[in-house]
Amino acid sequence: MSQETEKLEGALEAAALLTLAAPAYLMGLETAGQCMREEKARDFLGHALLDEILPALSGEKSEKENAAIRLCGRLETAQAPLMLRGVLSGGVGKWADNVLPLLEKRCLETGEAPACLCFGLSALIMLWTGPQAQDLPDEDGDVIAAFNALSCDMPPETLSYAVLSDQALWGRDLREIPFLEDKIADQLRDLQLIGLFSAMEKAWKKEE
């Protein structure tokens, strides 16, 4: 495997897992393999890959599609389960490094916020601002403190503003990314009002 292919597969896997992990964790799933056997999670991942992640990555279309097929095969057949808790450990920083650049690129290229990539962030916000369970992933203390000052039942516009504007979390004000603040607010509202499954399906179906 060439160095370029390895780089593509690494970027693809990181973006896919970090987009899927928080919604799947909120669903009660524990491993990537379980996600591939759960129809709602699998549909969400498929649309995130084909509609948003692959178009944002550099490379030939066929090469990227083949890399996505290989990734899904690995997730389905891995002998050692890939734990979502591990994916989400330090997940805020990982998301900023691996997903945020793709999300911003799609915002600028398409004139709209990519719904699935955004939903991964919206679910991450709900995970860390919701009731604190004992089995939450490991995370930096400053990140935990920032989210502990917020609540998942805050008005969605307020919660979106508070999280995205926190430069200590992201190293920048994410409200500067076009369309992002409104999309996150809309998805947080959906999570509050219609629940995780319906909100996740609405994201990949791109329903208004």
N, C-alpha and C positions, 0 to 999 in steps of 0.2 A: 504494500500500500504506500502510495507516495505521501510526501510530507503535506502537500496541499490537500489531499483527500483526508488525511488524519485531522488536519486543522478544521476542515469542513464538518467532519463527523463530530468532532468535539464541540464545535459551536452549535451544531444542530441539536445534539443531545442535551447540552446545558440549557438552551432556550426552551426546548420542548418540556423537559422535566420541571423546570422552574415555573413554567406557565401552568402546568397540570397539577403540581404538587399541592398547592394550597387548597384549590377546590376539592381535590380528591381527599385530602386530609380532613377537611370539613365534612365530607361524605362518610367518614369513618373507615376509609380504605387505608391500608398500611403499607402496601408494596406496589411497585410499578406493574408487576404481573397481575395483581388484582384489578388495576385500572384497565388493563387490556381485556379483561373478562367482564368488565362492567360496561354495559352498552352506553350509558350516558357519558361516562368518562372517556371511553374510546372514541365516540363521536366528536366530543369536544376536542380531543387531542388531534384527531384527523383533520378537522377544519383549521385548527390553529397551525398545524404544519403546512397544509397545502395552500391556504389562503393568505397566511401572514408571515410565517417564519421563513419558508423557502423563498418567497419573492424578495425578502429583505436580505438574504445571504448572497454573497458573491459566488459566481460559478455558473457552469452550464446547467440548463434546466434538467436535462436527463441525468446528469451527475448528482444533482441535488435530490431528485426524486428517488434515485437508486439508494442514496444515503438514507433517506427517510424510510424506505422499505426495509433496509438492513436494521435500522434503529428499532422499528416496530417488532421485527423478528427477534431481536435480542431481548427486548422487554418481555415478549411473550414466552420465550423459552429459557430464560436465564435460570441456571441451576441454583445459584445463590441469589435469594431475593434482594432486590434493590429497595431499601426501606425509604419511604417518603420522609420519615422523620429526619433521616440523614441528609436528604436533599434540602430540607427546609432549615437545617441547622446553619445559622449564619445566613439565612435566606434573604434577608433584606439587602445585604451587601452583594450577594451572588446575583440577585435579581437586577440590581443596578448595573453590575458589570456585564451581564450576559443577555438580558432581555431589553433593558432600557434603550440601548443603541438601536436595536431593531425596531422597537416601538416608535422611537422618534423618527427614524428613517421612513417608516410607513406613513406616519402623520404628514410629513413634508411631501412625500411622493404622491399620496392619494387624496390629500385634502380632507381626511377624516381619521379619527383614532381607530386603530385596529382592535376590534371588539374582544377577541380571545386573549390577546396579549394584555390588554387592559384588565380583563376579568381575572387573570392570574394575580394582578396587583390588588384588585378590589377584594378578592378572597383573602389575600395575605393581610390586608388591613382588617378585615372582619375577624380573622384568626387571632390577631394580636390585640384587638380592642374588645373582643368578646369575653365571656366568662373564662377565667384562667384555669384550665385543667392541669392535672399533675404531670401529664405526659407531653407537654408542649416541647417543641424542638429547642435545642440550645441556641441562645442568641446573645449578642453583646448586651451588657448591662445598660449602656446608654440608650440602645434601641428599645429595650424593654421599658425603661423609664419613660421614654417619649410616648410610647403607645399606651402605657398605663395612665397617662394624663388624659386620655381620650376614652370614648365609649362607643360601642357599636350601635347604640340607639340614639346617638346624636343626630341632628338634622343632617342629611347626606351632603348638602352643600358645605356645611360647616366642617364636617369630617374630611371631605375631600380637600378643602382649602388647608386645613390644619396639617394634614399629612404631606401634601405635595409641596407646601411652602416651607417645610422644615429642612433648612439647608444643612443642619447637623446630621440628618439622616442620609441625605442624598449627595451632599457636596455642592448643591445648586438648588435653585427654586424650580421645581418641575412644572409649576404653573406657566412657565414661559414656553412650554411645548404646546403648539397649537392643538386645540380640541381636547386635550387630555383632562383638564379639570372638570369640564362638563360631563365627559364620558364616565369618569370615575364616580362623580356624584350620581349620575343616572343609574349606574350599576349598583352602587351602594343602596340606593332607594329600592331597586328591584330585590336585592338580597334581604332588605328589611321587610318588604311588603309581600312579595310572592314566593320567597324562599329560594334555597340554593339550587334545587334541580331546575325549576322553571327559569330562574335567572341565568343559569349556565346555558340552557338550551336557547334562550332568547339571544344570548351573545353570539353563538355560532350560526344561528339562523339570521342574524343581523336584523332582527325585528325592531321596529321603532316603539 
